Amino acid sequence: MNRREFAMLGVGALAAAVMPVRSMAAAMAASTPAAGAGADALKYVDPALQAAARETLKFAPITSIDAKVLKEMRGMSEKFAGARLPDVPVQEQQVPVGSGAPDVTVYVINARAGDRRPGILHTHGGGYIAGSAKWEVPRLQKLAQEMDCIIVSVDYRLAPETTYTGSTEDNYAGLKWMYNRAAQIGLDTTRIALMGESAGGGHAARLAITARDRREVPIALQALVYPMLDDRTASSIAVPPFIGAIGWGPEANRYGWQAFLGQQPGTATVPAAGVPARVSDLSNLPPAWIGVGSIDLFVSEDMEYARRLIDVGVPTELYVVPGAFHGFDVIGADTEPAARFTKSKLDALRRAFGK
């Protein structure tokens, strides 16, 4: 598997590819469905994304995750991290979280003392159970260079070892550290955006709510890239068979949420604090950009979240790409739909930054 294929994990598409089918077939034969669902879903894919979708379908979806499979997922991050840009500085910092929690590592990208540039607090994808901020650094260097901004990426603790309470505090600690050290890193504290992909988008949404409630750090934008917002999707809320058939799918989604919440997803006892879509009051949140594909597993929950933000007066842009699946902008980065999607996201950041 090449780096481009494995990059899907970076946006949370763990179901798409971790290793070649032949190496996982024996371990997963009992629980892996026929490839028919994904093949049938191809007729819903934008023609420009057909090649990327077929490439994704070469690998078996992950429908059974145990400790061994999870360890293999996490262990491959370093191998496929990619080369860093030599001209965009990166600092690694240890940030206190408090309340007996271990310090959290953050990667500070493109900092320059004495400036007043906008900044992004980034949370990586990985279904809440995998992924790494370190792995994301090369991609974020390019973004920081293009936007002329600072990016702080948080290597939050993963589930199931830590539930949502721990990772929420990790991310908030990273945000507070960024805000309190504005002079040292050259940050304009009035221009801070939160951004994440998939589970990272869920973290960004949750962090926006936490920042609103604690009233310590102002946020200019929440940029939510096909965010993972609602544990009820594919558990208590059914989805059509072609939705989520390419990339991150229902079985992986249920596993990710159960690990993250520490209990079965989709039930009446799930705490709203762990699930942005369950938070009853979304008023007074920062402006939002939400982007998702029309056959992504998260499309309905993302559209509903955007509707609820709009209903309470939060300036919200919803960008739905017809015929696009989870992680399409990474695996199909050279396609026209991906280019339009990325431009919309960057334009939203530029507006929030006053550029």
Summary of the structure (lengths in Angstrom):
residues: 355
radius of gyration: 18.8
end to end distance: 39.1
largest distance: 58.5
contacts: 1331
relative contact order: 0.16
helix: 43%
strand: 16%
